[in-house]
Amino acid sequence: MLTLKLARSGARVTGLDTDPRMLAAARDRLGAANAEAQLLRGDVQALPFEADTFDLVVAITVLCLVPDPSLAVHEMVRVLKPGGRLVIGELGRHSLWAAMRRVRGWLGSATWSAAHFWSRAELRRLVEASGLKVGAMRGAIFYPPVGWFASLAASVDPWLGRRATFGAAFIALAAVRPPLGDETPGLCKS
């Protein structure tokens, strides 16, 4: 859905996934909307792109499912142009949503037993260790599917999400790769 939204906005979009079924679903969705994007099968831990290729790299619920999140972030930084932006959305550790998924993992779900749920501080440290300058971080809470409660809570979620991520099912982070000559220690050199 994000690929489609970006393509519709006029961006030149390249999508990457390890699962051919997800790529097929994305192709179908793009085709139905008469939108275009380059879709490739690949691994975020070994991106099939030249260094300094993209102005924007977006990774949504990726780091929670890869064996080496640090390597994945270093690869994203490698392909990001100096001055480019990285946007990451990850599953929050301290939330009802994460607790329910952890229970599913304990009960045998391979996906959720292997998943890593992130705290705000962990996610910030991971990205900063790659030399990026973290800007905004936001949270979004998972509300139980009780209509009146969800409606009430949704009205305060944007305000709360700008101030705290505790309880957030989803944490979004935006960071910038410093322009050339302004690198910080630890920046993954291209």
N, C-alpha and C positions, 0 to 999 in steps of 0.2 A: 504494500500500500504506500509506503514511503517512497519507493522507487517511482511509482506512478505519479504521486503528488509532485515530486521534484521534476520529473520529465514534463508534466503539464505546466510547470512554472517557467519552462524554457531552458532549464539546465541540461547540459550534456551529462547523462548519468551512466555510470558503470556499476552494475550490481554484481555481487560475488556471493556464492553460497557453496557449501560442500555437498549439499543434497540436490541431486538432479530433479527430484519431485518438486522442491521449492522453486527451482529455476523454471520448471515447466509451468507451475502455477503463476509465477510472475509473468512469463511470456503470454499466457492466456489472458491475464488481467490487462497487460499492456495492449495486446491485440484488440481486446473488446473495447478499450478506450481510445483506440487509434493513436497510441502514444509509442514513442521509441526509447529504448535504452539498450546498451550493450550489457548482456548478461553472461557471466562466465562462471564455470565451476572452478573452485580453488579454495585454498586454505589461508586463513588470515595470519597464520604463523609463518607463512612463506608466500607473500603476495606476489602474483605474477606481473608486476608492474615495475617500470624504471623508477629510480629515485626522483623525487621532486616533480611528481606528475600531477597531483590533484590540489585544487584550491580548498576543497572541503572533503573530509573523510567523516562518514557517519557510521557508527557501529551500535546497533540496538540489540540488546540481549545477546551479545556475542561473548564477551569476556567471562560470563557466568558458566559457559559451556566448553571452553577450550582448556586443554591441559596446562598451557603456559601463558597466562594472561600478560605477563611482562614481555614476552617475545612478541605477542600479538600487538601490543601497544608500540613497541619499538618498530615493528614493520609498518604500522600505520603512520608513525612519524617519518619513517624513511621515505614513504611515497608522498608525503605531504610537502607542498612547496613552502619555502620560507615565507612567513607571514600568513600561511594558511591556517585554517581552523579545523579542529577535531571536535566532534560532538559524540558523546557516548551516553547511552541510556542503559542502565543496568538494574538488576533486581536487588532491591533493598533488603538488608539482613534483618532489621528489626521491625518486622511487620507481620500482621495476621496472615497475609498472603504467603509470605515466605515460610511461616510456621506450618501452614497447610501443605505446602510443597515438600518441606522436610519430612513431614509425617508420611507423605506418599513415597518418598525415597526410602524411609525406614521399612515401609511395607512392600518394597521390591521394585519400585519404578526406577529403571536404569537411568533415565534422564535426570530425575530429581535427586537420586542418590549421588550423582556425580556433579551436580550443580554447585556453584559457589555463589553465595549471596553476599553482597558488598555493603560495608558501612560507608558513610560519607568520607570519613578520614582515610580509610583504605583506598578508596577510589582516587582521592586527591593525591595520596602518596604515590600510587602506581603511575599516574599520569605525570606528576612533577618529576619523578625519577627518570623519565624519558626526555626531560628538558623543556617541556611545554609549560606555558604560563596559564594556570587555571583561572578562568573568569567566573562566570555564573555557575552555581549549582542549585538545582531545584529538586523537590520531592513531590510525589503524588501518592496519596494514600489509597489503599484498596478498601472499598466499603462493602460490607456484606450486602447481598442482593435483597435488601429490604427497601422497597421504593421510597417511602417517606424519609427514612434515615439517610439513604444515599442522596436524595435531593437536598436535604438540609445540609449534610456534610459537604456536598459538592460546592455549595455557595461559599464556604470558608477555605476550601482546599487551595485555591491559587494564593491566597494571602499566607496561609500556613506553609505552603511549599516553598515560598521565597525565604522563609525564616528558619525552617528546620527540616531535617529529613528523617528524624526518628519516627518510626511508624510508617514511613513511605514504602510502598510496594515497588516503586520505581524511582530511581535517582538519575537525573540528567545532569551532565557536566559539559561545559564548553571550555575549550582551551585553545591557545594560539601557539603555533611554532614561531619562535622569535625570528625576525628578519636576519639575513646574513650579516655577520659582524656583531650580532647581539645575542649570540648563543650563550646559554647558561651551562655550567658544568653538568655533565651527564647526558647532554643532548646526543642523540643517536646521529652520528655523522653519516652523510650520504656518500 
